[in-house]
Structures are given as structure tokens and as C-alpha cells.
Amino acid sequence: MDTSLFYLVREPENKRDKNPLLLLLHGYGSNEEDLFSFASELPGDYYVISARAPYSLGYGLSYAWYSIDFTADEKKFSDLDEARESRDIISGLIDELSAKFPIDKNDVTLVGFSQGAILSYAVALSYPEKVKQVAALSGYLNPDIIAADFETKDITNLRFFSSHGSVDQVVPVEWARRSKPFLDKLGIASEYREYPVGHGVAPQNFFDFRKWLLKK
């Protein structure tokens, strides 16, 4: 398992002393090229960096943030120890990128799809001092992989955009719907939207995410 992650970089078109960061986290069985394919559609003032998950699935360019048992029920679905390790590795990557590039440490956005979305929730709530906002696409919030002491930290400045396909056949929409009540209870600003699609990002979903991102 890699603790130093491979990643792709799109530098900002409009360079300043410090630029904001969009860190893209792909889903299970995919790789860093997946979400990076829409980097050109993202605002030009951001560093857009897409990371490769640490666990190789052993075939082609297929990687995972943690192991999944597809035969199990929800409680046995994921390797939570691996998920927590990946959570901390992503936190370390934010530090590494901030040291390497002129990134505004106060303007870091995580954009995760599926398993990458699950990790994005966990990283932001565990390390709120490192993350400003999260776009969680086709994932869900798993409280079991958030740091145990997270409620002792200042989490109220976080901001979330969560979206899901209403006919998602991979991650049940019921799981995704729990995220907003959880965040509301913590006093965290969030938007939750559904689209009439399966496990993917509809064009309207991407448009709504981009509109949310451009709100300051």
C-alpha cells in the first residue's frame, strides 16, 4: 500500500500568490484519470489535482481506497481499518500538496465520487482545519470512519454539496439521504440533491455542483 499517492495536476489558468485547490478522489475500481477528465470544465483559478487510491485491485489501472466485500450486508460491506488509513493518507496528501504548490490552505475543496465521496466526508469532518468544503457525488456519510474526537473540533465552517442518483444500483439512495440530517444536526451547511439516474454523474448534477462551487 502506498502512503505517498500518485496524482495528476492541472495548474490554474489565473495564477495568484496562492490559488485554491480542488482535490479529486475517484471511486472503487477506477483511477486518477476518471474525474480528471472533466478538469477543463472546472474554474480556472483552481489547482485541480486528481489522486490515485493506494490499493491496487490487481487488474489494469484499477484502484480502491479500501476493500469492499460485495457479498456482505451494509455492516460488513467495507474494510473500515483500510478506510481510516486512506482517510489519514489523504489528509497527509493535502499537507504535501500545500508544501509543493502555492495553494491557499484556507480554500481546499474535496470532490469525491462513490468511495471517494465516502472518504471526502470522513477527511473533512476528521480534519476540518484542512478542508473548506466537499462535493460528495454518489456516496454516503459513514460515521464509523470519522475520527472519534471530531466533534471537539471547529466543524461549523465546513460546507457540503451531496448528490445521488435516485435509481443508483451500487450505493442505495437511502444511504445517501442520511447525510443531510447528520450534517444538519451538527450545524453544518449542506445541500442535497437527487437526479433520476443510476451510479453516475448526470449533466445537470455536474452543472449544479459547478454552480455551488462558484458560490462564495
N, C-alpha and C positions, 0 to 999 in steps of 0.2 A: 504494500500500500504506500502511495506517495503522500508525504506530508508537504511537499512543495508541488503545487499544481501547475500543469501546463495551461497556457491561456493565449488567446488571440486579442489583439489590440487594434481598435480604430481610434486614432488620435482626434482631438477636437479640430473642427474647421476654424473656429474662432478661439485662438489661444489667448489666455489671460495669465496673470501671475499664478492663479490657482483655478482649475476647472473642476466642475462636479463629475462624479463617477456613476456610471450605470454598470453594475456587475451582473452578468447574465449567468444563470445556473440552469443547466439543461435537465431533462428528465431521465428516468431509468432506461438503460439500453441505448442511449443516444451519445452525443459528444458535443464538443465546443462549437462545431460548425453549425449546428442546428439553429439556435437562437441568433447566432452571429449573422445569419443570412438576412435578417431584417435590420442590421446595423445602419444601413444607408437611409432607412426611414425614421431614424431616431434623431432628436435635436442635435444640431451641430456643435453646441457648446459643451457637450459631454465627452469625456473619455468613455468609450464603450468597450468593455473587456469581458470576454466570454471564457469561463473556466471549464476545464475538463475534470470530471469527477475522479476520485482516487482509485476506485475499484474497477479493474478490467473484468469484463464478463467472459473473456476468452475467445470471442469470435469477432473478427473485424474491428472496427472502431466503435465498440460498444462498451459503455462505462456506466457505473452506478455510484451514487453517494452512499448507499448501504444495501445489503442483501434483502430480498423480498421472497417470502415463501408464498407462492401463488395458490397453494392448496389449502392454506390455513384460513381461519376466520380473522376478523379485524384485530383481535388481541394478539394473535401470533403472526401477524402479517409482515412485520418488519424487524430487522435486527437493530434494536434500539441503541445498543452499545456502539455499533458502527455509525449509526446516525449521529450520536452525540460526538463521536470523534470527528466526523465530517463537519459538524457544526463548528467545532473549535478550529479545524483546519481552515475553514472559510474565514473565520474571524482573524486568523493569522495572515491569510492572504490579503485581507483589507489593509493590515499594517504594512505588509510587504509592498503592496502597490502604492500606498501613500508615501513610502520611503523612496520608491523608484521613480515615480512620476509626480509632477506638480499638481496633485489632487487636493481639492478642498475637503478636508477631513469632516467638515460640518455639512457636507452635501453628498452623501453616499446613498445611492438607491440600489436595492437588490431587486432583480427581475427574475423570478423563478417559474419554471413550467413543471407541473406534476411533482415528481420527487424534489426537484429544485425549488418548487414553491413551498413544500413542507419544510425544507431546510431554511428557506428565507424567513419564514415565521420564527423559527427557532433561533436563528442567528440574531435577528433584530431584537427579540424580546430578551435574549440572554446577554446581548452586548449593545444596549440601546445608545451607549456613548459613541458607537462606531457607525451607526446606521440612522439615516434621517427618515427613510420611507421604503416601502416594499410594495411591489406588484406581484401578487401571488396568483398565477394562472393555472387553473385545473389541478389544484392541490387541496390540502386541508391543513388545519392547525392541529398539531399533535402535542398536547401539554406534556407528555412523557419525555419529550426530548428538549424541553426548555430548561435552562439552568434553574436549580431548586430555589435559589435566592433572588430570582428575577424581580419579584415584587418589591424588593428593598431598593431597587434602582429607579432612576427617573425615566419612566417609560411613557410619560404622558405627551411628550413631544413627537412621538412616532406617528406615522400616517400610513394607512394601508389601502390598497386597491385590490380587491379579491374578485375573481371571476370564474365561472364554471359553465360547462355545457349541461343543459337540463337532461340530456339523454346520454351522459357520459357512461360508457360501459366498462371503464377501467377504474376510476375513482368515483364511487357513488355520490351523487349530488347532495344527499343527506349529510354526508361527512363535511362537505364544503360549507353547508349552511350553518354549521355550528360556529364558524369563525367570527362572524359579526357579533352575536350575543356575547361571546367570550371577550372580544375587544371592547365592546360597549361597557361591560361590567368593570373593566379596568380604566375606563375613561379615555380610551384611545380613539382618535378619529379614524373612521374607516368607511369605505364604500364597498358594497357587494352587489354584483350583477350576474345575471344568468342569460345564456343565449341558447337557442334551440339547435344545439349541435352536440356531437359526441366529445371524445377526448382530443380536443384541439382548440386552436385559437381562431375564431371566426373573424372576418374582416372588420365587422362592427365592434368586436371585442378589442381588437388592436387599436381601432380609432378611438374608442372610449378610454383605453389605457393611456394613449398618447395625449389626449385632451387632459386627463387627470394629471399626467406628468408635467404638462406645461402650466398648470395652475400653481401659482407661487403663494 
